[in-house]
Structures are given as C-alpha cells and as structure tokens.
C-alpha cells in the first residue's frame, strides 16, 4: 500500500510538473548568465577595466561549495524537492550577484556626468531633503540605532527570501524573487548608465561616512579616462533607483507568502526603506523610484513565473 501510494498518478504528475517548472526557471537564468558573462568580459576589456578574476570567485570557501553540492546531490538521490529547490536557488543567486556586480561597474564607466544636481532639484520640489531628515533623526539616538541596524540587515533578509520559502514548500515565491531582482537589475543598469548619481552628500550639507566617501571616489575613478582596477567590494554604487528599497520590497513579497512571517518582514522592509534616507545614502526620489521599480518587477515576475506548481508542497 505504501509503495502504491508513493507511485500514485497524483504524485507522479506533481513531480513531473515540478521538474518542468524548475527546468524552465533554470534554463532562463542559465541562458541569461551565458549571454551576460561573455558580453561583460568583452566590454570590460574594451573599457580598460582590470581585475576581472575577482568576479570569477563566486564562492567564498571550498567547504561552502562542498556542502551545497553535497546537499544538492543528496536531494536528487532521494528526490527531496525542497532541498533541490533551495540549493539551486542558492547557486543561481550567488552567480547572479557576481554577474550584476560587474555589470553595474561597467555601466558606471559610461560618459554621462553625475546627475546629482537634477535629483536634488526634484527633491526640493518634493519638499524632501536628505540632510534635513538625517539631522532631525540624529536627535533621537535610539531611532538612529534601529534604522541603522535595519539598513545593514538587508543581506540577511535577502538570504531568507532565497532559502526560507523553499523550506516551507513554496519555491515559486523565491523564484519570483530571483526573477524580480534580475529584471530590476537589468533596468537599473540602463538607468545607472544614463543617469549616474553619487549621493546626497554631493549636493547637500551632509558629511559622508568613510564608506560613502570611498564609493564616491571609486565612482569618480570609473569616470576617468585611464585604466581602472575593478573593486568587487564596491559593487553597490547605484543611487538611483535605491536598490535597498527594491531588495527590501522583493524580499518582503517573497517571505510574505509564509503567513506567520508576513507582518514582521513588511515591518522590517518598511524600516529599511526609511533607513535609506536616514543613513544619508539616498535622495527621496531614489526611494520613490525604487518603490515604483519594485512594483513593476513584482508584476512582471508573476507573469513569468507560474501562479503555483502542483509539486511545490510535495516532499
């Protein structure tokens, strides 16, 4: 009876559907990587950008590779859908992180000048000034601590958006997250190339932090005509739109598929969006553009990824 239940038509169909959905996602992402990587290498050499090998170091340690591949093989051997989905999403996310980190730095090589003055003007018309908000919040140290912590905790939220939904049997939510980040990054690269922005400390009475000053210095270096050595650690040089906002909203949308996490993750995502201004990293228009972009890519991701897979809750 047990054997018959395990091989019932419903289970067979579910697994077949799961393989089809997973294969479709893997093929899309794999094809994108195969197209982008050669194009990036060509453009980097053409634009005299050195140090490409640091982007090939996709994994931080050999034990990490062994553990992930071991879990993936284990999942395939025992047909554990949740483990397979989690490992595959982790692999693709790490690869895409390196691919887009390089692509944004290539876009930063564009000849278009900084557009900080224009964005500062837009903020003034919106009656929003980052410097004023930063100084106002600074009077409340506990609030500063909360918002600064929220800003730095985004990588953890992103990691959870990739790994947690498959653990609960909803890999579709994580695939939509990955698809949404890919779409947002492709749109963001174009915007960053034509509308490069350094940050509010360029146009407002705001003292930059050491990291903000380092980002600006590297950005200026990318705009220089001579050869430049790429810096993987300063890959997040985008101001407009705010990708902190994009990632926060996409992460909350993915984790929100789990009912008990819905309220906490949206509260955290809201704090992260607010912190992008209170930490001095972004103009108000950056945050608004990030919000609009995230809504657009969430809708697009839902069109690309199916509404549900018969096997997403199977074991």
SEDOTI-178819 format. One line per field, with one value per residue (C-alpha): y, x, z; residue in three letters; residue number from 1. Coordinates in Angstrom, 3 decimals, m for minus. Layout:
REM residues N
yy: c(Y,...)
xx: c(X,...)
zz: c(Z,...)
rest: c(ALA,...)
nr: c(NUM,...)
***
This chain:
REM residues 315
yy: c(0.000,2.397,1.693,2.137,5.484,6.751,5.901,7.128,9.155,12.337,12.139,11.267,14.193,16.535,15.579,15.863,19.368,20.374,19.244,21.193,24.425,24.076,23.270,26.270,28.602,27.087,27.382,31.052,32.009,29.836,31.378,34.868,34.091,32.573,35.760,38.277,36.801,36.899,40.339,41.649,40.286,41.932,45.277,45.255,44.760,47.311,49.864,49.079,47.612,45.282,42.706,40.507,37.393,38.637,38.312,34.693,33.893,33.093,31.073,32.371,28.997,25.440,23.994,26.119,24.608,21.083,21.491,22.988,20.431,17.633,18.767,19.063,15.516,14.219,15.909,14.461,10.986,10.883,13.132,15.751,18.640,21.253,20.579,20.631,23.902,25.543,24.517,25.526,28.940,29.486,28.646,30.901,33.785,33.684,33.539,36.406,38.508,38.445,38.895,42.037,43.482,43.582,44.809,47.813,48.794,48.568,50.849,53.241,53.643,55.487,59.030,60.617,63.082,62.953,63.860,64.726,68.332,67.325,64.821,67.327,69.782,67.162,66.501,70.232,70.364,67.372,69.265,66.465,66.985,64.065,66.226,67.731,64.281,62.921,65.830,65.539,61.789,62.290,63.956,60.555,58.135,55.052,55.652,56.096,52.728,50.976,52.430,51.891,48.267,47.870,49.243,46.771,43.761,43.741,40.951,38.678,39.470,38.699,35.389,34.465,35.359,32.877,29.999,30.139,29.822,26.581,25.185,25.775,24.239,27.472,27.663,29.701,32.697,32.512,32.058,35.171,36.971,35.957,36.792,40.162,41.028,40.093,42.334,45.185,44.870,44.943,48.076,49.559,49.068,51.115,53.880,53.903,54.199,57.171,58.780,58.199,59.609,59.612,60.541,63.381,64.293,65.740,68.446,68.827,69.831,66.231,64.760,61.435,58.337,56.677,54.114,56.788,58.722,55.523,54.842,58.384,58.172,54.875,56.271,59.231,56.772,54.855,58.093,58.794,58.046,55.822,52.112,51.207,48.207,46.892,46.660,43.841,45.132,48.450,46.913,48.602,52.050,52.647,55.564,55.994,53.999,52.743,49.015,48.808,49.657,47.239,44.319,45.062,45.048,41.998,40.119,41.008,39.912,36.530,35.920,37.252,34.027,32.486,33.738,33.873,35.959,38.391,41.178,41.053,41.113,44.003,45.999,45.313,46.188,49.497,50.324,49.510,51.820,54.644,53.978,54.596,58.295,58.498,56.959,59.605,57.167,58.279,61.154,60.978,60.434,57.410,55.803,56.643,55.267,52.121,51.615,52.062,49.756,47.039,47.129,46.821,43.875,42.062,42.214,41.076,38.230,36.993,36.908,34.989,32.535,30.344,31.049,27.685,24.362,21.136,19.862,22.924,21.408,17.827,16.159)
xx: c(0.000,2.831,4.609,1.386,0.733,4.213,3.773,0.192,m0.692,m1.134,2.430,3.886,2.095,3.144,6.799,6.627,5.145,7.736,10.588,9.080,8.729,12.185,13.811,12.158,13.483,16.978,17.107,16.085,18.660,21.353,20.785,20.950,24.274,25.670,24.781,25.911,29.264,30.939,29.403,30.752,34.242,34.266,33.014,35.359,38.393,37.138,36.668,40.085,38.683,41.153,40.776,38.086,39.271,37.868,34.361,35.062,35.497,31.822,32.240,33.924,35.227,35.749,33.740,30.773,30.907,31.209,28.277,25.993,26.847,26.587,23.098,22.084,23.272,21.555,18.317,18.434,19.266,16.283,14.067,13.726,12.140,12.643,16.357,16.854,14.971,16.863,20.286,19.540,18.229,21.273,23.623,21.905,21.628,25.348,26.264,23.910,25.363,28.794,27.398,25.429,28.104,30.391,27.658,26.860,30.523,30.715,27.652,29.448,32.067,29.545,30.480,27.367,28.069,26.686,23.010,23.039,22.080,18.980,17.852,18.480,16.240,13.499,13.783,13.491,10.278,9.022,9.940,12.290,15.912,18.007,20.335,17.434,15.973,19.355,19.907,16.368,16.640,20.084,18.329,16.810,19.736,17.517,15.770,19.126,20.255,17.089,17.251,20.997,20.526,17.652,19.821,22.642,20.361,19.170,21.601,20.074,16.582,17.670,19.200,15.965,13.925,16.022,16.194,13.142,10.185,11.543,11.970,8.244,7.431,6.925,9.890,7.761,7.989,11.786,11.924,9.802,12.221,15.215,13.382,12.339,15.893,17.156,14.571,15.245,18.990,18.665,16.501,18.760,21.886,20.352,19.259,22.647,24.454,22.420,21.667,24.631,24.213,26.742,24.678,23.107,26.415,27.499,24.824,23.656,25.263,25.908,29.196,29.769,30.711,34.050,32.198,30.180,33.376,35.021,32.061,32.229,35.986,35.597,32.746,34.910,37.683,35.321,34.532,38.239,39.615,42.503,42.539,40.740,41.114,37.659,36.647,34.223,33.578,32.288,29.850,26.862,27.438,23.898,21.978,19.078,16.942,17.570,18.229,17.968,14.305,13.939,15.524,13.594,10.221,11.008,12.241,9.113,6.933,8.698,8.696,5.145,3.970,4.528,1.659,3.455,6.271,4.102,3.752,7.333,9.010,6.882,7.662,11.364,11.115,9.453,12.225,14.841,13.160,13.100,16.718,17.938,17.312,18.113,21.545,22.200,22.656,19.807,17.697,13.952,13.448,15.786,13.435,10.339,11.924,12.962,9.396,7.951,10.564,9.889,6.134,6.772,9.165,6.943,4.129,6.447,7.843,4.309,3.684,6.892,6.627,3.502,0.944,1.620,3.236,1.418,4.605,5.615,4.237,5.272,8.121)
zz: c(0.000,0.862,m2.413,m4.344,m2.638,m3.422,m7.086,m7.394,m10.523,m8.486,m7.086,m10.498,m12.166,m9.364,m9.689,m13.463,m13.184,m10.583,m12.864,m15.753,m13.755,m12.189,m15.529,m17.165,m14.454,m14.569,m18.363,m18.289,m15.681,m17.243,m20.675,m19.182,m17.495,m20.713,m22.595,m19.977,m18.955,m22.419,m23.066,m19.759,m20.411,m23.835,m22.518,m19.517,m21.755,m24.248,m21.457,m19.894,m16.682,m14.982,m12.218,m13.752,m11.917,m8.606,m10.089,m11.004,m7.321,m6.938,m3.760,m0.643,0.522,m0.647,2.295,1.203,m2.278,m0.922,1.464,m1.177,m3.853,m1.315,m0.306,m3.955,m4.738,m1.603,m2.631,m6.145,m4.846,m2.513,m4.668,m1.937,m3.809,m1.106,m0.750,m4.527,m4.915,m2.057,m3.364,m6.946,m5.887,m3.666,m6.550,m9.065,m6.612,m5.848,m9.530,m10.404,m7.584,m9.232,m12.740,m11.893,m9.605,m12.637,m14.979,m12.777,m12.648,m16.428,m16.611,m14.260,m16.998,m19.192,m20.311,m18.828,m15.972,m12.450,m12.221,m8.519,m9.148,m11.096,m8.460,m5.695,m7.563,m7.817,m4.081,m3.381,m5.399,m3.409,m0.225,0.799,1.783,2.931,5.034,6.999,7.698,8.788,11.188,12.566,13.228,14.803,17.770,18.638,19.176,19.794,16.463,14.731,16.118,14.927,11.427,11.040,12.073,9.622,6.810,7.478,7.959,4.337,3.233,5.877,4.600,1.037,2.113,3.874,0.780,m1.207,1.277,3.552,1.096,m0.474,3.039,3.561,0.184,m1.785,m4.145,m6.566,m4.200,m4.212,m7.989,m8.350,m6.039,m8.163,m11.388,m9.961,m8.920,m12.380,m14.063,m11.615,m12.177,m15.961,m15.768,m13.102,m15.224,m18.034,m15.654,m13.938,m17.257,m18.462,m15.102,m12.759,m9.267,m6.430,m3.368,m1.352,0.302,m3.054,m3.158,0.444,3.771,4.731,5.913,4.110,6.061,5.161,3.031,1.239,0.530,m0.775,m3.088,m4.485,m5.007,m6.845,m8.908,m9.943,m10.821,m13.096,m14.906,m15.508,m18.996,m17.901,m16.980,m13.762,m11.485,m10.617,m6.986,m6.228,m2.703,m4.071,m6.499,m4.862,m6.296,m7.518,m6.067,m8.491,m8.030,m4.499,m4.688,m0.909,m1.414,m4.326,m2.480,0.721,m1.040,m3.186,m0.112,1.864,m1.059,m1.175,2.576,2.814,1.179,4.624,6.767,10.104,8.604,6.662,9.238,10.631,7.202,5.939,9.085,8.546,4.846,5.747,8.204,5.558,3.045,5.605,6.577,3.036,3.683,7.400,6.784,4.133,1.276,m0.970,m2.233,m1.727,m5.447,m5.245,m2.745,m4.773,m7.952,m6.084,m4.875,m8.370,m9.904,m7.325,m8.014,m11.750,m11.458,m8.957,m11.508,m14.315,m12.207,m11.545,m15.301,m15.960,m13.067,m12.754,m10.053,m8.498,m9.119,m8.219,m6.583,m4.650,m1.467,m2.200,m0.339)
rest: c(UNK,UNK,UNK,UNK,UNK,UNK,UNK,UNK,UNK,UNK,UNK,UNK,UNK,UNK,UNK,UNK,UNK,UNK,UNK,UNK,UNK,UNK,UNK,UNK,UNK,UNK,UNK,UNK,UNK,UNK,UNK,UNK,UNK,UNK,UNK,UNK,UNK,UNK,UNK,UNK,UNK,UNK,UNK,UNK,UNK,UNK,UNK,UNK,UNK,UNK,UNK,UNK,UNK,UNK,UNK,UNK,UNK,UNK,UNK,UNK,UNK,UNK,UNK,UNK,UNK,UNK,UNK,UNK,UNK,UNK,UNK,UNK,UNK,UNK,UNK,UNK,UNK,UNK,UNK,UNK,UNK,UNK,UNK,UNK,UNK,UNK,UNK,UNK,UNK,UNK,UNK,UNK,UNK,UNK,UNK,UNK,UNK,UNK,UNK,UNK,UNK,UNK,UNK,UNK,UNK,UNK,UNK,UNK,UNK,UNK,UNK,UNK,UNK,UNK,UNK,UNK,UNK,UNK,UNK,UNK,UNK,UNK,UNK,UNK,UNK,UNK,UNK,UNK,UNK,UNK,UNK,UNK,UNK,UNK,UNK,UNK,UNK,UNK,UNK,UNK,UNK,UNK,UNK,UNK,UNK,UNK,UNK,UNK,UNK,UNK,UNK,UNK,UNK,UNK,UNK,UNK,UNK,UNK,UNK,UNK,UNK,UNK,UNK,UNK,UNK,UNK,UNK,UNK,UNK,UNK,UNK,UNK,UNK,UNK,UNK,UNK,UNK,UNK,UNK,UNK,UNK,UNK,UNK,UNK,UNK,UNK,UNK,UNK,UNK,UNK,UNK,UNK,UNK,UNK,UNK,UNK,UNK,UNK,UNK,UNK,UNK,UNK,UNK,UNK,UNK,UNK,UNK,UNK,UNK,UNK,UNK,UNK,UNK,UNK,UNK,UNK,UNK,UNK,UNK,UNK,UNK,UNK,UNK,UNK,UNK,UNK,UNK,UNK,UNK,UNK,UNK,UNK,UNK,UNK,UNK,UNK,UNK,UNK,UNK,UNK,UNK,UNK,UNK,UNK,UNK,UNK,UNK,UNK,UNK,UNK,UNK,UNK,UNK,UNK,UNK,UNK,UNK,UNK,UNK,UNK,UNK,UNK,UNK,UNK,UNK,UNK,UNK,UNK,UNK,UNK,UNK,UNK,UNK,UNK,UNK,UNK,UNK,UNK,UNK,UNK,UNK,UNK,UNK,UNK,UNK,UNK,UNK,UNK,UNK,UNK,UNK,UNK,UNK,UNK,UNK,UNK,UNK,UNK,UNK,UNK,UNK,UNK,UNK,UNK,UNK,UNK,UNK,UNK,UNK,UNK,UNK,UNK,UNK,UNK,UNK)
nr: c(1,2,3,4,5,6,7,8,9,10,11,12,13,14,15,16,17,18,19,20,21,22,23,24,25,26,27,28,29,30,31,32,33,34,35,36,37,38,39,40,41,42,43,44,45,46,47,48,49,50,51,52,53,54,55,56,57,58,59,60,61,62,63,64,65,66,67,68,69,70,71,72,73,74,75,76,77,78,79,80,81,82,83,84,85,86,87,88,89,90,91,92,93,94,95,96,97,98,99,100,101,102,103,104,105,106,107,108,109,110,111,112,113,114,115,116,117,118,119,120,121,122,123,124,125,126,127,128,129,130,131,132,133,134,135,136,137,138,139,140,141,142,143,144,145,146,147,148,149,150,151,152,153,154,155,156,157,158,159,160,161,162,163,164,165,166,167,168,169,170,171,172,173,174,175,176,177,178,179,180,181,182,183,184,185,186,187,188,189,190,191,192,193,194,195,196,197,198,199,200,201,202,203,204,205,206,207,208,209,210,211,212,213,214,215,216,217,218,219,220,221,222,223,224,225,226,227,228,229,230,231,232,233,234,235,236,237,238,239,240,241,242,243,244,245,246,247,248,249,250,251,252,253,254,255,256,257,258,259,260,261,262,263,264,265,266,267,268,269,270,271,272,273,274,275,276,277,278,279,280,281,282,283,284,285,286,287,288,289,290,291,292,293,294,295,296,297,298,299,300,301,302,303,304,305,306,307,308,309,310,311,312,313,314,315)
***
